[in-house]
Structure formats: C-alpha cells, structure tokens
Amino acid sequence: MISYQPLFETMYKKNISEYSLIFKHGIPANTIHRIKHGEAITTKTLNILCEVLDCKVSDILEYVPSDKI
C-alpha cells in the first residue's frame, strides 16, 4: 500500500499548509482529498509537489507492505 504520511511530515518541516498548496500553488482540493484518503495521484502531481516542497518523491510517499498495516 502507498502511504502519503511522508508528505504531511515534509509539509510540516517546510511550514507549508494544505491551504497554501491549494490557493498559492494551484493543487486542486480534490487532489488533497485523494491524498488524505490514500487514493492514487498522477506523476504530474508528484512532480508539482516535489517542485513546491523542493524535495524527492520519497519525501512524499512510501510503500508499506500490507502485513505492516
């Protein structure tokens, strides 16, 4: 399963809020909703998040084996 927990940790470290992602950086609110519910996002969105947060993909998501959940 893909976990977006690293994204929220990175946002906290960089002091960037969901509000900022939506209104300052143009990430659709629906995309934030999808992330919060562990749903799929596009590689385009991953690219935008990496640019906005100045981070690597591993700072946004991680793979967690099903038996560890």
Secondary structure by P-SEA (a helix, b strand, c coil): cccaaaaaaaaaaaccccccccccccccaaaaaaaaacccccaaaaaaaaaaacccccccbbbbccccc
